[in-house]
Amino acid sequence: MTEDFFFKKKDEPEIIPLHEMFKAYCEMDVISFEQNVDLLPLSQSDKWLISARILDMVTLTTTDTGLAFFTFRKRALSFEEYLQYLKDLAESKNIDFEEMKYKMQTCGKPKKAA
């Protein structure tokens, strides 16, 4: 019974720090990767939100994400800008921001194409 204390239960998702997840998705963007910068474009953000089951085309659509993203008038966002983007998006669509971050931390890192 004490060994259960040391092992994570199978139904408990791994919680990866948001900044680490952000960096992993930045690396999936060719331009950010080649320039060795941590900037996330809308395309990678949408992939992350789909993976986290937030972008579902009902409650939240690609039109919603695009409109919120383009208020920054940039190709890609830094981590701090991205957090503001998520807050704005959550507020505009009445989505719980903390739950949103949790889903984004537990959806797993993106897999690189072989």
C-alpha positions as CSV (number, residue, x, y, z in Angstrom):
1,M,0.0,0.0,0.0
2,T,2.8,2.4,0.7
3,E,4.2,1.9,-2.8
4,D,1.1,3.6,-4.2
5,F,2.3,6.8,-2.4
6,F,5.4,6.9,-4.6
7,F,3.8,6.1,-8.0
8,K,1.6,8.4,-9.9
9,K,-1.8,6.8,-10.6
10,K,-2.5,5.9,-14.2
11,D,-5.6,8.2,-14.3
12,E,-3.6,11.2,-13.1
13,P,-2.2,13.3,-16.1
14,E,1.3,14.6,-16.0
15,I,1.3,18.3,-15.4
16,I,4.0,20.0,-17.4
17,P,4.8,23.6,-16.6
18,L,3.1,26.0,-19.1
19,H,6.4,27.7,-20.0
20,E,7.9,24.3,-20.9
21,M,4.8,23.4,-23.1
22,F,5.0,26.8,-24.7
23,K,8.7,26.2,-25.6
24,A,7.8,22.8,-27.1
25,Y,5.2,24.2,-29.3
26,C,7.5,27.1,-30.4
27,E,10.0,24.4,-31.5
28,M,7.4,23.0,-33.8
29,D,7.3,26.3,-35.8
30,V,10.0,26.3,-38.5
31,I,10.8,30.1,-38.3
32,S,11.0,30.1,-34.5
33,F,13.1,27.0,-34.5
34,E,15.5,28.2,-37.2
35,Q,15.9,31.6,-35.5
36,N,16.3,29.9,-32.0
37,V,13.6,32.1,-30.5
38,D,10.6,31.3,-28.3
39,L,7.8,32.9,-30.3
40,L,4.5,31.1,-30.9
41,P,2.5,31.7,-34.1
42,L,-1.3,31.3,-34.3
43,S,-1.0,28.0,-36.2
44,Q,0.9,26.3,-33.4
45,S,-1.3,27.9,-30.8
46,D,-4.4,26.5,-32.5
47,K,-2.7,23.0,-32.6
48,W,-2.0,23.3,-28.9
49,L,-5.6,24.4,-28.1
50,I,-7.0,21.5,-30.2
51,S,-4.7,19.1,-28.4
52,A,-6.0,20.4,-25.0
53,R,-9.6,20.1,-26.3
54,I,-10.3,23.8,-25.8
55,L,-10.6,24.7,-29.5
56,D,-13.6,22.6,-30.4
57,M,-15.2,24.7,-33.1
58,V,-18.3,25.1,-30.9
59,T,-17.4,27.0,-27.7
60,L,-14.2,28.2,-29.2
61,T,-13.5,28.5,-33.0
62,T,-10.5,29.4,-35.2
63,T,-12.2,32.7,-35.9
64,D,-12.2,33.4,-32.2
65,T,-8.6,32.5,-31.8
66,G,-7.6,34.5,-34.9
67,L,-9.4,37.7,-33.9
68,A,-7.8,37.6,-30.4
69,F,-4.4,36.8,-31.8
70,F,-4.4,39.5,-34.4
71,T,-5.0,42.2,-31.8
72,F,-1.3,41.9,-31.0
73,R,-0.4,42.7,-34.7
74,K,2.5,40.2,-34.7
75,R,3.3,37.0,-36.5
76,A,4.1,35.2,-33.2
77,L,3.9,36.0,-29.5
78,S,6.4,35.7,-26.6
79,F,5.4,33.8,-23.5
80,E,4.2,36.9,-21.6
81,E,2.2,38.1,-24.6
82,Y,0.7,34.6,-25.0
83,L,-0.5,34.5,-21.4
84,Q,-2.3,37.8,-22.1
85,Y,-3.7,36.4,-25.3
86,L,-5.1,33.4,-23.4
87,K,-6.6,35.6,-20.7
88,D,-8.2,37.8,-23.3
89,L,-9.5,34.7,-25.1
90,A,-10.9,33.1,-21.9
91,E,-12.6,36.4,-20.9
92,S,-14.2,37.0,-24.3
93,K,-15.6,33.4,-24.5
94,N,-16.4,33.0,-20.8
95,I,-13.9,30.2,-20.3
96,D,-12.3,29.5,-16.9
97,F,-8.7,30.7,-17.4
98,E,-7.2,28.3,-14.7
99,E,-9.0,25.3,-16.2
100,M,-7.8,26.4,-19.6
101,K,-4.2,26.5,-18.4
102,Y,-4.6,23.1,-16.7
103,K,-5.8,21.5,-19.9
104,M,-2.9,23.0,-21.8
105,Q,-0.5,21.6,-19.2
106,T,-1.9,18.1,-19.2
107,C,-2.4,17.4,-23.0
108,G,1.1,16.3,-23.5
109,K,4.0,17.7,-25.6
110,P,3.7,17.8,-29.4
111,K,5.3,15.0,-31.3
112,K,7.8,15.9,-33.9
113,A,7.4,14.4,-37.4
114,A,10.0,11.8,-38.2
